[in-house]
């Protein structure tokens, strides 16, 4: 992302192998040298004595994207939150302050409580102060001392016990006050505007060279903070919004042609409206800022309202406060005004839409009753529910651990893991509902409402998503010519499959055996990079299993990769292709390679790996023709003893996969010979099983004359004799051979 020069100076980007990129958070050591460190008090805490691992690894990171493809780069990561083994503060030297800014949100008091209790109980900090009434409280109000006892039950109340306000941010005055009072840890709770203010405070602190950690805890009821999974209070807001929707549904269903209209919060993002609609299932139409809509004409909102009233006699509409502002501006002249936080003041879309619907129904001479419900301030003033209480606790504790370790950051949950995020990441963009995403499609399917979108709107949204999700090419890849896998393994032959299309033909100058070995030999697991980051703790083994899937991915293309000479060898003696009736469909087990990925790159293992690749390369062409009989297969060049004959005759014993082109081992080893002998025994048993299955099909009732129902025998194929004396003798002989084969198979 492009950053202003002032912000770029504070960015810390760290590159690793295979496209790994860490967007790190600033630390004391970036501008203060030779700082002493201290042992973390948690290692002596009795509550943590049963914890398997006290501290997170210094190199632990959290990926921004959890779903990736096997060939995609590892992508952007953030530093994982949690306690560190060494801290940069002694407990008696810590002097912390807490401030809340912006609007109200469920969970504010819970965060305040857990910050105070966490500092006191986990790190034995005694000097904790509350800043009253937002940013301006730093220089216009007295500091409020806080203890675990004073905040014991504040989480049961809505709002914030410290008070809040918008604006009032004066960076120099705030930092002057922090410096004069000896504050060295600042915890700031607020939305994107508040986090921008926290970033400015940190930059001024760094310019002055102060040992002060700034920890931001993002708060917004709209859930529009970038990067993080969700902001605290959002679950509580959706739960309360659902109650308002239930009330609107009761009002609407109790009147003739009743309409219940509910306005929910969502200045730029319609997450509350979308999730409340999905949770309720009583909503007939949901309008959000990200999806434009229109009122009149075919496919418009008025036409949909009229149709729903005729069908159900009532309907419920949910609208986010930021939806339809462009339509209101066309009908109502209003000056652009902003609040103290710099946000544009919005007109009441719910009231405007109520009047528009009334006028439309009046012109249509339709009887209609509409009830408008605005629960905005009721929703944000409630206490947090159980889910948000737990989330607020984890956020507060993660912020404490990071501040004690000397970081300055915004804390949040990414893909289910708490991480430390640079300030510029959460303030440069805004999280919005993607109308090209499946979640919005689920809502449209649930409400059966029209999308109100033209094809141009959809194309624009898709282009915006592509630009936002397009990852930059890692510098490490560019430096190594775009082939980091080849650099890692050191052998070009073992990575052709990654660098070429799956169906690329073999060059004519290359020998068939060498070509198949070069194309089909996968990279050894010991050197293969992990293609997918494991975000779950304790599942390190999964990282090493990714390379083992390479053989399965290449199966559909092996026939195309086989040399032309091998394909020609699979034809019949007279050069004609085999009849289609002679090719039963192979099972997945038959098409899989007959070797396992080797864990150690020894000389013997490499030889066996190449031999197995040759066998797999010649397997597909052999399927195109009728192979010779089992008894007449020549295995002179193979060191493995040939499989025993099963007493079968003619085409009854022939199978597409029974007779492969013989492999050629030039320098067998004792270990390799033993492994191939085991493979030969397994193959022999498989031949016997196929012969047994074909014999059983051939003797199906009512079809004794043909070996398979509905199959026309090919020229030269052995037919069972007709009924009669000679036929009985042939049938007895056939039974004896079948018994011999079954006996050999079960043995």
Protein Blocks (a to p, Z undefined) as FASTA:
>chain_A
ZZdfklmmmpccdddeehiacdddddfklmpghiacdddfklmgmklmmpmblbacfkbc
cdfblbdcfkbcebjadddedddfbdcbdfklpccddddehjddehklmmmmmmmmmmmm
mnopabdcddeeijklmmmcccddddfklmmmmmmpgcjfkbpaeejiafklmmmmmmmn
opabdcddddfklmmmmmmmmmmmmmnopacddddddddfklpaghiabdehklmmmmmm
mmmmmmmmmmmmmpghiacddddehfkbcklmmmmmmmnopafbdcdfklccdfedehia
klmmmmmmmmnopacddddfkgoklmmmmmpccdddddfkopacdddfklmmmmmmmmmm
mmnopacddddddfklmmmmpccdfklmmmmmmmmmmmmmmmmnopacddddeehiacdd
dfklmmmpccdddfkbmklmmmmmmnopaehiafklmmmmmmmmmmmmmccddfklmmno
opamlmmnopaklmmmmmpcfklccdfklcfklmmmmmmmccdfklpccfbdcfbghilm
mmmmmmmmmmmmmmmmmmmmpcfklmmmmpcfkopacdfklmccddfklmpccbdcdfbd
cfklmmmmmmmmmmmmmmmmmmmpccddfklpccklpmbdcdddehiahjllgcfklmcc
ddddfbdcfklmmmmmmmmmmmmmmmmmmmmmmmmmmmgghilmbcbghiacdehiacdd
dedjklmmmmmmmmmmmmmmmmmmmZZ
